[in-house]
Amino acid sequence: MRAFGSIIQLISLFSTVSSAGALWGSLRYSTHQQQPLVSVGNQQHSVMDKLVPAFLKPQGSASGGDLTTGDDRPVVSDVLPKTKGINIFAQLTRDFDSISSRLNDGSRNITVLAPRNSAVQSLPRKPWEDPEDYAKLGEVNAYEGNDGKERARDNLRRFVENHIVPISPWPADEEVESLAGKKLKWTKEGDKIIVRPLRSDLKQNHGLTRESQLQPGSIEVDAVAEKVANGEVWVLNGVIDSKSG
Ligand SMILES: *[C@@H]1O[C@H](CO)[C@@H](O)[C@H](O)[C@H]1NC(C)=O
C-alpha cells in the first residue's frame, strides 16, 4: 500500500476538505507531453488552476476555448467556465482537447450536464477510478506507472463524456447517447427535471418494451443555466455513473 498511501490520503482530503486542488494537483501525471507542472503549494494560483492535476493540462497552446468560430455569438465553451457551482467539471472539459473543441464547435449542438462541485466531491470514488481496474489489477497497481496514468486519464475522459449529450435542444423522453456512449433520457416529474441513465446491455426480448430499461441513478437537474448558440448547460445535483448501465 506504500505507493497508494498518498492517493488514499488525498482521497480523504478531497472528500472532507474543500481543497480539491490538493488532490488534483498531487496527481502530477504527465502522460502525453512533458508539461511544466503546476506548483500546487503555491497559494498564488487561482482556485481554478488548483482544481486540476498537471497531467490534465491542455497540450499545446490552442485549447478549444481559444479557437475562433468566425461567429460572435457565445457558445457553450464561453459560458461553461462562468456558470456558478460547476467549476470542477468545467475545468475538466478544458483539459481534453477533443472535448473542449466540441464545446466550442458552433456547428454541432450539445447539451452539457454539468454536475455540481459538491456532487463531484462527494463521489464514493474519484472520477478517474474504476472499480473494475481495482478488481483486475489490485489497489496498488491500478493507477501506477504510465499505463496506470493512461488508465486514469481515460476514465476521467469517459466521466466527462458521459455528461455531454450530442444534441440540443434535447426533447423530453428522447433517448440519446452521451459522447461516452451512455444512453440517457430525461423526464419531467412535477416541476422537476430528472435525467435517467438507461441500461444499454439488456436484450430486447422477454416481452420487454422496446425502450431501454430504466436504471437506478436518476439525477435531478437543478437548473438549465445557459442557452447559447450551440447548446445548453444544465446543472445537475448528481453525477452520471458510467457503471449504472
Ligand atoms: C442548435 O441550437 C440552436 C439554439 O438552440 C437551435 O436554434 C438550432 O435549431 C439547433 N440546431 C440543431 C441542428 O439542433
The ligand as an SDF file (V2000), in Angstrom:
LIG
                    3D

 14 14  0  0  0  0  0  0  0  0999 V2000
  -28.8560   24.2330  -32.3030 C   0  0  0  0  0  0  0  0  0  0  0  0
  -29.2500   25.0750  -31.2430 O   0  0  0  0  0  0  0  0  0  0  0  0
  -29.8580   26.2880  -31.6660 C   0  0  0  0  0  0  0  0  0  0  0  0
  -30.0710   27.1430  -30.4510 C   0  0  0  0  0  0  0  0  0  0  0  0
  -30.8650   26.4910  -29.5080 O   0  0  0  0  0  0  0  0  0  0  0  0
  -31.1340   25.9750  -32.4050 C   0  0  0  0  0  0  0  0  0  0  0  0
  -31.7440   27.1710  -32.8430 O   0  0  0  0  0  0  0  0  0  0  0  0
  -30.8350   25.0730  -33.5790 C   0  0  0  0  0  0  0  0  0  0  0  0
  -32.0430   24.6790  -34.1980 O   0  0  0  0  0  0  0  0  0  0  0  0
  -30.0800   23.8360  -33.1230 C   0  0  0  0  0  0  0  0  0  0  0  0
  -29.6790   23.0600  -34.2760 N   0  0  0  0  0  0  0  0  0  0  0  0
  -29.9050   21.7510  -34.3560 C   0  0  0  0  0  0  0  0  0  0  0  0
  -29.3910   21.0910  -35.5710 C   0  0  0  0  0  0  0  0  0  0  0  0
  -30.4730   21.1230  -33.4760 O   0  0  0  0  0  0  0  0  0  0  0  0
  1  2  1  0
  1 10  1  0
  2  3  1  0
  3  4  1  0
  3  6  1  0
  4  5  1  0
  6  7  1  0
  6  8  1  0
  8  9  1  0
  8 10  1  0
 10 11  1  0
 11 12  1  0
 12 13  1  0
 12 14  2  0
M  END
$$$$
